[in-house]
């Protein structure tokens, strides 16, 4: 964890045995590139995304944490992704054909991160680990947050998929 902390302070992503600078994908320009860089820092914060999904986006299958690299959960439905990031997620989930028990819920970041921070970390994750997708804007996050303001609990996978089926 010392190496991970040092890497974070140096604006690098720690990836196990080695550190690498955060390279912005070529298709992200201007404010989207800045959003990506900001997202890299947020992703690697203690008790944030990398804790469960790992610095390489591969998750921790043995511990029940799914990957975010190359998954339709990450790449296909912006609103579904924003909802689960804001409110958290609990329950069994299938990702890339593998069933995860979901005994440990995904942290709801609704009260931990501002709209621009959620947009940044999602833009980073959607464009890292072999992923390539459109950036998420703070305006998109604000819109979803406003619609969900009265929802008090975490999403369970079944209910979220009723609202946003996979493959659409």
C-alpha positions as CSV (number, residue, x, y, z in Angstrom):
1,X,0.0,0.0,0.0
2,X,3.0,2.3,0.5
3,X,3.8,2.0,-3.2
4,X,0.1,2.6,-4.1
5,X,0.0,5.7,-1.9
6,X,3.2,7.0,-3.4
7,X,2.0,6.4,-6.9
8,X,-1.2,8.3,-6.2
9,X,0.7,11.3,-4.9
10,X,2.8,11.2,-8.0
11,X,-0.3,11.1,-10.2
12,X,0.4,7.5,-11.3
13,X,-1.6,4.4,-11.2
14,X,-0.1,1.5,-9.2
15,X,-0.5,-1.8,-11.0
16,X,0.9,-4.3,-8.7
17,X,4.6,-4.8,-9.3
18,X,5.2,-1.7,-11.3
19,X,3.9,1.9,-11.6
20,X,2.9,3.5,-14.8
21,X,1.9,7.1,-15.6
22,X,-1.7,7.7,-16.6
23,X,-1.8,8.0,-20.3
24,X,-4.9,9.7,-21.8
25,X,-6.4,7.8,-24.7
26,X,-6.0,9.7,-28.0
27,X,-9.7,10.0,-28.6
28,X,-10.2,12.1,-25.5
29,X,-9.3,15.8,-26.0
30,X,-9.5,19.0,-24.0
31,X,-12.0,18.9,-21.1
32,X,-12.6,15.1,-21.6
33,X,-8.8,14.4,-21.3
34,X,-8.8,16.5,-18.1
35,X,-11.8,14.6,-16.8
36,X,-10.0,11.3,-17.5
37,X,-6.9,12.4,-15.5
38,X,-9.0,13.5,-12.6
39,X,-10.9,10.2,-12.8
40,X,-7.6,8.3,-12.6
41,X,-6.8,9.9,-9.3
42,X,-10.3,9.3,-7.9
43,X,-10.3,5.6,-9.1
44,X,-7.1,4.9,-7.1
45,X,-8.2,6.6,-3.8
46,X,-8.2,4.4,-0.8
47,X,-11.6,2.6,-0.4
48,X,-12.8,3.7,-3.8
49,X,-12.9,1.8,-7.1
50,X,-9.5,0.2,-7.3
51,X,-10.0,-1.4,-3.9
52,X,-12.5,-3.9,-5.3
53,X,-12.2,-3.6,-9.0
54,X,-8.3,-3.4,-8.8
55,X,-5.9,-1.1,-10.5
56,X,-6.2,-3.1,-13.7
57,X,-10.0,-3.3,-13.8
58,X,-9.9,-7.1,-13.5
59,X,-11.8,-7.2,-10.1
60,X,-11.1,-9.8,-7.4
61,X,-13.1,-12.9,-8.5
62,X,-12.0,-15.0,-5.5
63,X,-13.4,-12.3,-3.2
64,X,-16.6,-11.8,-5.3
65,X,-15.7,-8.5,-6.9
66,X,-16.4,-8.4,-10.6
67,X,-14.2,-6.9,-13.3
68,X,-15.1,-3.7,-15.1
69,X,-12.7,-4.3,-18.0
70,X,-14.7,-5.1,-21.2
71,X,-18.1,-5.4,-19.5
72,X,-21.4,-4.2,-20.8
73,X,-22.2,-2.9,-17.3
74,X,-19.4,-0.4,-17.9
75,X,-19.8,0.3,-21.6
76,X,-23.4,0.0,-22.7
77,X,-25.9,2.1,-20.7
78,X,-24.7,5.4,-19.2
79,X,-27.8,5.9,-17.0
80,X,-27.6,2.4,-15.5
81,X,-23.9,2.9,-14.8
82,X,-24.5,6.3,-13.1
83,X,-27.4,4.9,-11.1
84,X,-25.3,2.0,-9.7
85,X,-22.4,4.3,-8.9
86,X,-24.6,6.8,-7.1
87,X,-26.7,4.4,-5.1
88,X,-24.5,1.3,-4.9
89,X,-25.5,-2.2,-5.9
90,X,-26.2,-5.4,-3.9
91,X,-27.0,-8.9,-4.7
92,X,-25.9,-11.6,-7.1
93,X,-24.6,-10.3,-10.5
94,X,-23.3,-12.0,-13.6
95,X,-20.5,-10.3,-15.4
96,X,-18.9,-11.6,-18.6
97,X,-20.6,-15.0,-18.0
98,X,-19.3,-15.4,-14.4
99,X,-21.7,-15.3,-11.4
100,X,-20.6,-13.2,-8.4
101,X,-22.5,-13.7,-5.1
102,X,-22.8,-10.0,-4.3
103,X,-22.6,-10.6,-0.6
104,X,-20.5,-7.4,-0.2
105,X,-22.5,-4.4,-1.7
106,X,-20.9,-1.9,-4.0
107,X,-20.4,1.4,-2.1
108,X,-22.9,4.1,-3.0
109,X,-20.9,7.2,-3.9
110,X,-23.8,9.5,-3.9
111,X,-22.7,11.3,-0.7
112,X,-19.0,10.8,-1.2
113,X,-18.4,12.3,-4.7
114,X,-19.7,15.4,-6.5
115,X,-21.2,15.2,-10.0
116,X,-18.0,16.2,-11.7
117,X,-16.1,13.6,-9.7
118,X,-18.5,10.8,-10.6
119,X,-18.3,11.9,-14.2
120,X,-14.5,11.9,-14.0
121,X,-14.1,8.4,-12.5
122,X,-16.6,6.9,-14.9
123,X,-14.9,8.5,-17.8
124,X,-11.6,7.1,-16.6
125,X,-13.0,3.6,-16.1
126,X,-14.9,3.6,-19.4
127,X,-11.6,4.5,-21.2
128,X,-9.1,2.3,-19.3
129,X,-8.3,-1.4,-19.1
130,X,-9.0,-1.9,-22.8
131,X,-12.4,-0.1,-22.6
132,X,-13.3,2.6,-25.0
133,X,-16.5,4.6,-24.6
134,X,-17.9,8.1,-24.6
135,X,-17.1,10.3,-21.6
136,X,-19.7,10.9,-18.9
137,X,-20.5,14.5,-18.2
138,X,-21.3,16.1,-14.8
139,X,-24.6,17.2,-16.4
140,X,-25.5,13.6,-17.1
141,X,-24.7,12.7,-13.5
142,X,-26.7,15.7,-12.1
143,X,-29.8,14.7,-14.2
144,X,-29.7,11.1,-12.9
145,X,-29.1,12.3,-9.4
146,X,-32.1,14.6,-9.5
147,X,-34.4,11.8,-10.8
148,X,-33.2,9.5,-8.1
149,X,-33.2,11.9,-5.2
150,X,-36.0,10.1,-3.3
151,X,-34.5,6.6,-3.6
152,X,-33.1,5.7,-0.2
153,X,-31.6,2.3,-0.6
154,X,-29.0,0.5,-2.7
155,X,-30.1,-0.9,-6.1
156,X,-30.4,-4.7,-6.2
157,X,-29.3,-6.1,-9.5
158,X,-32.7,-7.5,-10.5
159,X,-34.5,-4.1,-10.1
160,X,-31.8,-2.2,-11.9
161,X,-32.0,-4.7,-14.8
162,X,-35.8,-4.2,-15.0
163,X,-35.1,-0.5,-15.6
164,X,-32.1,-1.0,-17.8
165,X,-31.8,-4.5,-19.3
166,X,-28.4,-5.7,-20.5
167,X,-27.9,-5.6,-24.3
168,X,-29.9,-2.5,-24.9
